[in-house]
Amino acid sequence: MESDTAVVAAFARHLGAERGRSAHTVRAYEGDLRSLAAYLDPPGANARPSGGEGKSHLLAATLTDLRGWLGAQAGEGVARATLSRRAASVRTFFDWALQTGRLETNPALRLVSAKRSRRLPTVLSAEAAGEVLDAAGVAADDDEPLALRDRAMVELLYASGIRVGELTGLDVDDVDLDARVATVMGKGARERTVPFGAPAGAALERWLRVGRPALAG
């Protein structure tokens, strides 16, 4: 019967030769399986049942074992993206083991990948925002239409705090330069009015008076 080492080696050959996976992917999958094997039979621990004489600990793993393995890593602070890949590795391995007759049932069939965390986007510092505004202003000095448009967009975003999606949905009639307010359509089709200051007003006025007609003509 095959040992863990032999089973992993056969699986790696399958990945490389039959499925055409890159050497990097094969090494990653091998590492994941070695990690699982070490969890199932930790060094120095009492030998645990292998599910049959000569069979590997990997092939004797249960769904509870797999969940425990991933849970232990999560407790150690392993990144969600890594946990997701490792779950995919073992699912692929046990699919292969089932198809090649090494197993009669697939213990990873109901193994769920860890959901990747969604991090909030990094907020620009005041200094970085100032640099963006300065760059847009310099680019617009020659009254090049697209540069005027870009400066108006950056100034309005900075002044009003509206979302990019709200900005791109604006039409000319949605902006009141005299009152310095813009009417935007937010999430859930909710309309709201946002104010903006003199710099944004001047950039918008210049775009509407010089830049937009040049592009339209």
C-alpha positions in Angstrom: 0.0 0.0 0.0 1.0 3.6 -0.6 2.5 5.9 2.0 1.6 9.6 2.3 4.9 10.4 0.4 4.0 8.0 -2.5 0.5 9.3 -2.8 1.5 12.9 -2.9 4.2 12.1 -5.5 1.6 10.3 -7.7 -0.8 13.2 -7.3 2.0 15.7 -8.2 2.8 13.7 -11.4 -0.9 13.8 -12.3 -1.1 17.6 -11.9 2.0 18.2 -14.0 1.7 15.6 -16.7 -2.1 15.2 -17.1 -3.5 18.5 -16.0 -0.7 20.7 -17.2 -0.4 22.6 -14.0 2.6 24.9 -13.6 5.6 23.8 -11.4 4.7 26.6 -9.0 1.1 25.3 -8.6 2.3 21.7 -8.2 4.7 22.7 -5.4 1.9 24.7 -3.7 -0.4 21.7 -3.7 2.3 19.4 -2.5 3.0 21.7 0.4 -0.6 21.9 1.3 -0.9 18.1 1.4 2.3 17.8 3.4 0.8 20.2 5.9 -2.4 18.1 6.1 -0.4 14.9 6.5 1.6 16.5 9.4 -1.6 17.6 11.1 -3.1 14.1 10.7 0.1 12.4 12.1 2.1 15.1 14.0 5.7 14.2 14.8 6.2 12.8 18.3 2.5 12.1 18.7 1.0 8.6 19.3 0.3 7.0 16.0 -3.3 7.6 15.0 -5.4 5.0 13.0 -4.7 5.1 9.3 -8.0 3.5 8.2 -6.3 0.3 7.2 -3.0 -1.5 7.3 -0.4 0.3 5.1 -2.8 3.1 4.0 -1.7 6.7 4.2 -3.1 9.1 6.8 -4.2 11.3 3.9 -6.4 8.7 2.4 -7.9 7.9 5.8 -8.8 11.6 6.5 -12.4 12.5 7.3 -14.4 15.7 6.7 -14.0 16.5 10.4 -10.2 16.1 10.0 -10.1 18.5 7.1 -12.2 21.1 8.9 -10.0 20.7 12.0 -6.9 21.3 9.9 -8.2 24.4 8.3 -9.6 25.7 11.6 -6.2 25.2 13.3 -4.5 27.2 10.6 -7.1 30.0 10.9 -6.4 30.1 14.6 -2.7 30.5 13.8 -3.5 33.6 11.7 -3.1 32.1 8.2 -4.5 34.4 5.6 -8.0 33.7 4.2 -6.7 33.6 0.7 -4.2 30.8 1.7 -6.9 28.9 3.5 -9.1 29.1 0.4 -6.3 27.7 -1.8 -5.5 24.9 0.7 -9.2 23.9 0.7 -9.1 23.8 -3.1 -5.9 21.7 -3.0 -7.4 19.0 -0.9 -10.6 19.0 -2.8 -8.6 18.4 -6.0 -6.5 15.7 -4.3 -9.5 13.8 -3.0 -11.3 14.0 -6.4 -8.2 12.5 -7.9 -8.0 9.8 -5.2 -11.6 8.9 -5.8 -11.2 8.8 -9.6 -8.1 6.6 -9.4 -9.7 4.1 -7.1 -7.7 5.0 -4.0 -10.9 6.0 -2.2 -14.6 4.9 -2.3 -15.9 8.2 -0.9 -14.7 11.8 -1.0 -14.3 13.4 2.4 -13.8 16.8 0.9 -17.1 16.9 -0.9 -18.7 19.2 1.6 -15.6 21.1 2.5 -16.2 24.9 2.2 -13.5 27.4 1.3 -12.8 30.2 3.7 -14.4 33.4 2.4 -11.9 36.1 1.5 -12.1 39.1 3.7 -13.1 42.4 2.1 -10.9 45.2 3.2 -11.9 48.8 3.0 -10.0 50.8 0.4 -7.1 52.9 1.6 -8.1 56.5 2.1 -5.9 59.2 0.5 -4.0 61.4 2.9 -4.5 65.1 2.7 -1.0 65.4 1.2 -1.7 62.8 -1.5 -5.0 64.4 -2.4 -3.3 67.8 -2.7 -0.8 66.3 -5.1 -3.5 64.8 -7.3 -5.3 68.2 -7.4 -2.1 70.0 -8.2 -1.3 67.5 -11.0 -4.7 67.9 -12.5 -4.4 71.7 -12.3 -1.0 71.8 -14.1 -2.3 69.5 -16.8 -5.3 71.8 -17.4 -3.2 74.9 -17.8 -3.1 74.7 -21.6 -6.9 74.3 -21.8 -6.6 70.9 -23.4 -10.2 69.6 -23.3 -9.6 66.2 -21.7 -7.3 67.8 -19.1 -10.0 70.3 -18.3 -12.5 67.5 -17.9 -10.2 65.5 -15.7 -9.5 68.5 -13.4 -13.2 69.2 -13.1 -13.9 65.6 -12.1 -11.1 65.5 -9.5 -12.0 68.8 -8.0 -15.7 67.8 -7.7 -14.8 64.4 -6.2 -12.6 66.1 -3.6 -15.0 68.9 -2.8 -18.2 66.9 -2.5 -17.2 63.4 -1.4 -19.5 61.8 -4.0 -18.8 58.3 -5.3 -17.1 57.8 -8.7 -20.3 56.1 -9.9 -22.3 59.1 -8.9 -19.9 61.4 -10.7 -20.0 59.5 -14.0 -23.8 59.6 -13.9 -23.9 63.4 -13.7 -25.4 65.4 -16.6 -25.0 69.2 -17.3 -28.4 69.9 -15.9 -27.5 68.2 -12.6 -25.0 70.9 -11.8 -26.0 74.4 -10.5 -22.9 76.6 -10.7 -24.6 79.6 -9.2 -25.7 77.7 -6.1 -22.6 75.4 -6.2 -24.6 72.2 -5.7 -24.9 69.0 -7.7 -27.8 66.6 -7.8 -26.6 63.0 -7.8 -28.3 59.6 -7.9 -27.0 57.5 -5.1 -27.4 53.8 -4.1 -30.9 52.5 -4.2 -31.9 55.2 -6.8 -31.9 57.8 -4.1 -31.4 61.4 -5.2 -29.4 63.8 -3.1 -27.9 67.2 -3.4 -24.3 67.9 -2.5 -22.6 71.2 -2.2 -19.1 72.1 -3.6 -16.7 75.0 -3.1 -15.3 77.7 -5.3 -12.3 75.7 -6.7 -14.5 72.9 -8.0 -17.0 75.5 -9.3 -14.2 77.3 -11.2 -13.0 74.0 -12.7 -16.5 73.0 -13.7 -17.2 76.3 -15.3 -14.0 76.2 -17.3 -14.7 72.7 -18.5 -18.3 73.6 -19.5 -17.2 76.9 -21.2 -14.0 75.8 -22.9 -13.4 72.0 -22.8 -16.8 70.5 -23.4 -17.6 72.6 -26.5 -14.2 71.8 -28.0 -14.9 68.1 -27.7 -18.5 68.4 -28.9 -17.5 70.4 -31.9 
